Amino acid sequence: MWTVLLTDGRLYNVPDASGKMVETKAFDSQDGIALQWLSWNNIKTGLISGRVSPATDERARQCKFAYVYQGHIEKIPILEENPG
């Protein structure tokens, strides 16, 4: 089973230690709590993102996602391959 959670889509460009601009994202803390509750009850969660982002990797780790697909603009084929 797949659950769809939408973010607000905000992206931030901030300087790293060398001054180079890097992209990061905003995540909803309430979504994170709900995802952890699912994990605690052995319900697998995951994400499909069109972009590749270290921030998304970290959020997936924090929320204990079982599935992480980044760099996939077309999301339907991923869902069809993994009906959950």
C-alpha positions in Angstrom: 0.0 0.0 0.0 1.2 3.5 -0.9 0.4 6.6 1.1 0.7 10.0 -0.6 2.1 12.9 1.4 2.6 16.2 -0.3 5.1 18.8 0.8 4.6 22.5 0.2 7.4 22.4 -2.4 9.6 25.1 -0.9 13.2 25.0 -1.9 15.9 27.1 -0.3 19.4 28.0 -1.7 21.8 28.6 1.1 25.6 28.9 1.2 27.7 26.0 2.3 31.0 26.4 4.3 32.9 27.4 1.1 30.2 29.9 0.0 28.9 27.8 -2.8 25.1 27.8 -3.0 23.4 24.5 -2.2 19.7 23.6 -2.4 17.7 22.4 0.6 14.1 21.8 1.3 11.4 22.3 4.0 9.7 19.4 5.5 6.5 19.3 7.7 7.3 18.1 11.2 3.7 16.7 11.5 4.3 14.5 8.4 7.5 13.2 10.1 5.6 12.2 13.2 3.0 10.4 11.3 5.6 8.6 9.2 7.5 7.5 12.3 4.2 6.2 13.8 3.7 4.1 10.6 7.2 2.7 10.9 6.7 1.8 14.6 3.7 -0.2 13.5 5.6 -2.1 10.7 3.9 -0.2 7.9 6.5 0.5 5.2 6.7 4.0 3.8 8.6 5.6 1.0 9.0 8.5 -1.3 9.3 9.2 -5.0 10.9 12.5 -6.0 11.7 14.0 -9.3 14.8 15.7 -7.8 17.9 14.2 -6.2 18.6 15.9 -2.9 20.8 15.1 0.2 18.1 16.8 2.3 15.6 14.2 1.0 18.0 11.4 1.8 18.3 12.7 5.4 14.6 13.1 5.8 14.0 9.5 4.5 16.5 8.2 7.0 14.9 10.2 9.9 11.4 8.9 8.9 12.7 5.3 8.4 11.4 5.0 4.8 11.6 1.5 3.3 11.6 2.9 -0.2 13.4 5.9 -1.6 13.3 6.8 -5.3 15.0 10.0 -6.3 15.5 11.5 -9.8 12.2 10.0 -11.2 10.1 12.6 -12.9 7.6 10.0 -14.0 6.2 8.6 -10.7 3.5 6.2 -12.0 5.9 3.6 -13.4 7.6 3.4 -10.0 4.2 2.8 -8.4 3.3 0.2 -10.9 6.5 -1.7 -10.4 6.1 -1.6 -6.6 2.4 -2.0 -5.7 3.3 -2.2 -2.0 
